Amino acid sequence: MANINNSTGKTRRAEVAGGGFAGLTAAIALRQCGWDVQLHEKGSELRAFGAGIYLWYNGLRVLEGVGALEDVLAGSHTPPVYETWLHNKSVSRETFNGLPWRIMTRAHLHDALVKRAKEVGVEIRTGSEAVAADPDGRLTLQSGEVLEADLIVGADGVGSKVRDSVGFEQDRWVSTDGIIRLIVPRMKKELGHGEWDNTIDMWNFWPRVQRILYSPCNENELYLGLMAPAADPRGSRVPLDLEVWVEMFPFLEPCLIEAAKLETARYDKYATTKLDAWSKGKVALVGDAANAMCPALAQGAGCAMVNALSLSQDLERGSSVEASLAAWEKRVRPITDRCQALSGEYAANRSLSKGNMFTPAALESASYDPLRGVFSWPQ
């Protein structure tokens, strides 16, 4: 069996560094395949960072595969339409040919994955930071403890210590734009007449470049993504500079007033990371540790979760960990690479402002079914 170490006769063991979406997905999927799995989170508790998140068909199929879909669907939202506005005038209304998609708070998705990880028996260690790994299958913790495993999964984010300790070659670049991500009350009554259940991608280029991605997560919570160039001191200011945002988007004033109250707001520049490889020996990287991407196509989490689930599939099929990791990367990396490249191009050119930009190429990764290993949309 693929979950037995042939040299020891014992159940194969995986050590997973990072308790975000990619790490939790990998841990659950491996555990469901019969591995002993220990997950390390450097924080004192497992919790989500950030505000809201989009999941498309590919990510929803992952949730189905790991047994968390039902919990995620309850308390999340699919807007009737993805609408794009340019200078406060609608330029497109997209429905993606019926491709399933969903918006939720990051906390909602994270809680569902944590619940499932505990249900399947993943060992979770908080306050446990991975600081180094080696391709022979050893993970070193901040405490000095060294753990031996058949597989090390580095899911410890864009600043991955697992990745950097192993010595993967990487290119990393940061775009000129950044985003402030917030969760605020829906305020539908206060907003008044309008299609406020839609996603509305609002772009303005004059008198300054500002964008708001208006994304309802459920009946009570709204995800706002406020984009401005890093060179704009007022647009990138946190907490929010209320005046400059209300001036450009006066119809959202009730929501923006709530947003300006959030002292914990953070401005993040778009970042991209590309590696020479996703694995070395018994070490595999998933999520932002391997392929951080601009959020233009809203596929960072989806690709991360697909790759984490796919990792368990190839390990189940392969004869050795090393051979399985090579097969895994060869099979799924091209999809992520194309998505990452197009996301970066869209972000650099602010292409989404044109409307109708979710072309078949833009939706390629979103339409991938990782449970069947095929592109199965549109039907």
C-alpha positions in Angstrom: 0.0 0.0 0.0 1.2 3.5 -0.8 0.8 4.6 2.8 3.2 2.1 4.2 7.0 2.8 4.4 8.5 -0.3 2.8 11.8 0.0 4.7 10.2 0.1 8.2 6.8 -1.5 7.6 5.2 1.4 9.5 2.5 3.8 8.3 4.0 6.7 6.4 4.3 10.0 8.3 4.0 13.5 7.0 5.0 16.7 8.8 3.2 19.8 7.5 4.5 23.2 8.2 1.8 25.9 8.1 -1.9 25.9 9.2 -3.4 27.9 6.3 -5.6 26.7 3.5 -2.9 24.8 1.7 -1.4 23.2 4.8 -4.8 22.1 6.1 -5.9 20.7 2.8 -2.7 18.7 2.4 -2.9 17.4 5.9 -6.6 16.3 5.6 -6.0 14.7 2.2 -3.0 12.8 3.3 -4.7 11.6 6.5 -7.7 10.4 4.4 -5.2 8.3 2.4 -4.0 6.6 5.6 -0.9 8.7 6.5 0.0 9.8 10.0 0.0 13.5 9.8 1.2 16.2 12.1 0.5 19.9 11.3 2.6 22.7 12.7 1.3 26.2 13.2 3.7 28.9 14.5 0.8 30.9 16.0 -0.7 30.2 19.4 -3.9 29.2 17.7 -5.2 28.1 14.3 -6.9 31.2 12.8 -7.3 32.8 9.4 -5.5 35.9 8.4 -7.1 38.4 6.0 -10.7 39.2 5.1 -12.7 37.5 2.3 -12.0 34.9 -0.4 -13.3 33.6 -3.7 -13.5 29.9 -4.4 -14.3 28.6 -7.9 -15.3 25.2 -9.2 -11.8 23.8 -8.6 -11.6 24.9 -5.0 -15.2 23.7 -4.3 -14.3 20.3 -5.7 -11.3 20.1 -3.3 -13.7 20.9 -0.4 -15.9 18.1 -1.6 -12.9 15.7 -1.8 -11.8 16.5 1.8 -15.3 16.5 3.2 -15.7 20.1 4.1 -18.0 21.4 1.3 -21.3 21.3 3.2 -19.9 23.4 6.1 -18.5 26.0 3.6 -21.6 26.3 1.5 -23.6 27.2 4.7 -22.7 30.8 5.4 -21.2 31.7 2.0 -22.7 33.3 -1.1 -22.8 33.0 -4.9 -23.7 36.4 -6.4 -26.1 36.4 -9.3 -23.7 38.3 -11.5 -20.0 39.5 -11.5 -20.5 43.1 -12.6 -17.7 45.5 -13.7 -18.1 49.2 -13.5 -15.7 51.8 -15.0 -16.1 55.4 -13.8 -19.3 54.3 -12.0 -20.9 53.0 -15.2 -21.6 49.3 -15.8 -19.5 47.8 -18.6 -20.1 44.1 -18.2 -22.1 41.5 -16.4 -20.6 38.0 -16.3 -22.1 34.7 -15.2 -19.2 32.4 -16.3 -21.5 30.0 -18.2 -22.8 28.6 -15.0 -19.3 27.8 -13.6 -19.8 27.4 -9.8 -18.2 30.0 -7.6 -18.5 31.2 -4.0 -17.5 34.1 -1.8 -16.9 33.7 1.9 -14.9 35.1 4.8 -11.5 33.6 5.2 -12.4 32.7 8.7 -15.4 30.7 7.5 -13.3 28.6 5.1 -10.5 28.2 7.6 -12.9 27.1 10.4 -14.4 24.4 8.2 -11.0 23.0 7.2 -9.8 23.0 10.9 -13.0 21.2 11.9 -12.4 18.6 9.2 -8.7 18.1 10.1 -9.7 17.3 13.7 -12.4 15.0 12.5 -10.0 12.8 10.4 -7.3 12.7 13.1 -4.7 15.2 12.0 -2.3 15.9 14.9 -2.2 19.7 15.3 0.5 21.5 17.1 0.2 25.3 17.7 3.1 27.4 18.8 5.2 25.1 16.7 7.3 26.9 14.0 9.2 25.1 11.4 12.5 26.8 10.7 14.3 24.3 8.4 14.0 21.1 6.4 16.2 18.9 4.4 15.4 16.7 1.4 16.1 13.5 3.4 12.9 14.1 5.4 13.8 16.0 8.5 12.0 19.0 9.8 13.6 21.3 12.4 11.4 23.3 14.7 12.2 26.6 16.4 12.4 24.7 19.7 15.4 22.7 18.3 13.4 19.5 18.0 14.1 17.6 14.8 11.4 15.4 13.4 11.9 12.6 10.8 9.2 11.8 8.3 8.5 10.2 4.9 7.3 13.6 3.6 7.7 17.2 4.6 5.1 19.7 3.3 6.1 23.3 3.3 2.9 25.3 3.4 4.3 28.2 5.5 3.5 31.1 3.2 5.3 33.6 1.0 8.2 33.9 3.6 8.6 30.1 3.8 11.5 29.0 6.0 11.1 25.4 4.8 11.6 26.6 1.2 14.5 28.9 2.0 16.3 26.4 4.1 16.2 23.8 1.4 17.5 26.3 -1.2 15.0 26.4 -3.9 15.8 29.0 -6.6 13.2 31.7 -6.8 12.1 34.8 -8.7 10.0 37.2 -6.7 8.6 40.5 -7.9 6.1 43.0 -6.5 3.6 45.0 -8.5 2.9 48.8 -8.4 -0.6 48.3 -6.9 -1.7 47.0 -3.6 -4.9 46.3 -1.7 -6.6 46.8 1.6 -8.9 43.9 2.4 -11.7 44.3 5.0 -14.8 42.6 6.3 -17.6 45.0 7.1 -21.4 44.7 7.7 -23.5 44.4 4.5 -25.5 47.6 5.2 -28.0 46.7 2.4 -30.7 48.9 3.8 -28.4 51.9 4.1 -27.1 51.4 0.6 -30.6 51.8 -0.8 -31.7 50.8 -4.3 -29.2 48.7 -6.3 -28.2 45.1 -7.1 -26.2 44.8 -3.9 -26.2 41.0 -3.9 -23.9 41.1 -7.0 -20.1 41.2 -7.0 -19.3 44.7 -8.3 -15.8 45.4 -9.5 -15.7 49.3 -9.4 -12.8 51.0 -11.3 -11.9 54.6 -11.5 -8.8 56.1 -13.2 -9.6 59.8 -12.8 -8.8 62.0 -10.8 -6.8 59.1 -9.2 -6.5 55.4 -9.7 -8.8 53.6 -7.2 -10.7 50.3 -7.3 -13.2 48.7 -4.9 -14.1 45.0 -5.3 -17.5 44.8 -3.6 -18.0 41.1 -2.6 -21.0 39.9 -0.5 -20.0 36.9 1.7 -23.4 36.2 3.2 -26.4 38.0 4.5 -24.5 39.9 7.1 -20.9 40.3 6.0 -19.3 42.1 3.1 -15.8 41.7 1.8 -14.2 44.9 0.4 -11.0 45.0 -1.5 -9.7 48.5 -1.9 -7.0 48.9 -4.5 -4.7 51.8 -5.0 -1.1 52.3 -6.2 1.6 52.0 -3.6 2.8 55.5 -4.7 -0.5 57.0 -3.6 -0.1 57.9 0.1 -3.8 58.6 0.6 -5.2 55.6 -1.3 -2.7 53.2 0.4 -3.2 54.7 3.9 -4.4 52.5 6.8 -6.5 52.8 8.7 -8.6 54.0 5.7 -8.5 57.6 4.6 -12.3 57.9 4.5 -12.5 61.1 2.6 -10.6 60.0 -0.4 -12.6 56.8 -0.8 -16.0 58.4 -0.3 -15.1 61.1 -2.8 -14.6 58.4 -5.5 -17.3 55.9 -4.3 -20.0 58.1 -2.6 -22.7 55.4 -3.0 -20.7 53.1 -0.7 -20.4 55.6 2.1 -22.2 53.5 4.7 -19.8 50.6 4.2 -16.8 52.8 3.9 -17.6 54.5 7.3 -17.5 51.1 8.9 -14.3 50.2 7.0 -12.5 53.4 8.3 -13.1 52.2 11.9 -11.0 49.1 11.5 -7.6 49.9 13.1 -6.2 46.5 12.1 -6.5 47.3 8.3 -3.4 46.4 6.3 -2.2 47.5 2.9 -0.5 44.7 0.9 1.3 45.0 -2.4 0.7 42.3 -5.0 3.5 39.7 -5.0 4.5 36.9 -7.3 6.9 34.0 -6.4 8.1 31.5 -9.0 10.4 28.6 -8.1 12.7 26.4 -10.2 10.9 23.3 -8.6 8.2 22.6 -6.1 10.0 19.6 -4.5 13.4 18.3 -3.6 13.8 14.8 -2.2 11.1 14.3 0.4 10.2 18.0 0.7 7.2 19.5 -1.2 6.0 23.1 -1.3 2.3 24.2 -1.7 0.5 27.5 -1.6 2.3 30.8 -1.4 5.5 29.1 -0.4 5.6 27.7 -4.0 3.6 30.0 -6.2 2.3 33.2 -4.6 0.3 35.1 -7.3 -1.4 38.4 -7.9 -5.1 38.2 -6.9 -6.5 39.3 -10.3 -8.1 36.0 -11.1 -8.9 35.1 -7.5 -7.1 31.8 -7.8 -4.4 31.9 -5.1 -6.3 29.8 -2.6 -8.0 27.6 -5.3 -4.7 26.7 -6.9 -3.1 26.1 -3.5 -5.8 23.7 -2.4 -5.9 21.9 -5.8 -2.2 21.3 -5.6 -2.3 20.2 -2.0 -5.1 17.6 -2.8 -3.3 16.5 -6.0 -0.2 15.9 -3.9 -2.0 13.2 -1.9 -3.3 11.6 -5.1 0.1 11.2 -6.7 1.6 9.9 -3.5 -1.2 7.3 -3.4 -0.4 6.2 -7.0 3.4 6.4 -6.9 6.0 3.8 -5.9 8.2 6.2 -3.9 7.8 9.7 -2.4 10.5 11.2 -4.6 9.0 9.8 -7.8 5.5 10.7 -6.7 6.5 14.3 -6.1 8.1 14.6 -9.5 5.0 13.2 -11.1 2.8 15.5 -9.1 4.6 18.6 -10.2 4.7 17.5 -13.8 1.0 16.9 -13.8 -0.4 20.0 -12.1 2.2 22.7 -12.2 1.5 23.9 -15.8 -2.1 24.8 -14.8 -0.8 27.0 -11.9 2.0 28.5 -14.0 -0.4 29.7 -16.6 -2.8 31.1 -14.0 0.0 32.8 -12.2 1.3 34.4 -15.4 -2.1 35.6 -16.5 -2.9 37.0 -13.1 0.3 38.9 -13.1 -0.4 40.3 -16.6 -3.9 41.3 -15.6 -2.7 43.0 -12.5 0.1 44.9 -14.3 -2.2 46.1 -17.0 -5.3 46.6 -14.8 -7.1 44.5 -17.4 -10.2 43.7 -15.4 -11.3 47.3 -15.7 -12.3 46.6 -19.3 -15.0 44.1 -18.3 -15.7 40.7 -19.8 -12.1 39.6 -19.0 -13.0 36.2 -17.6 -12.2 34.5 -20.9 -11.7 30.7 -21.2 -8.0 31.2 -20.6 -8.7 33.2 -17.5 -11.1 30.5 -16.2 -8.8 27.6 -17.0 -7.7 26.8 -13.5 -11.1 27.6 -12.1 -12.7 25.0 -14.4 -10.3 22.2 -13.4 -11.8 19.2 -11.5 -9.0 17.8 -9.3 -11.1 14.8 -8.2 -11.3 13.6 -11.8 -8.1 15.2 -13.1 -9.9 16.9 -16.0 -11.2 20.2 -17.2 -14.9 19.7 -16.9 -16.5 23.1 -17.4 -18.4 24.5 -19.3 -20.7 21.5 -19.6 
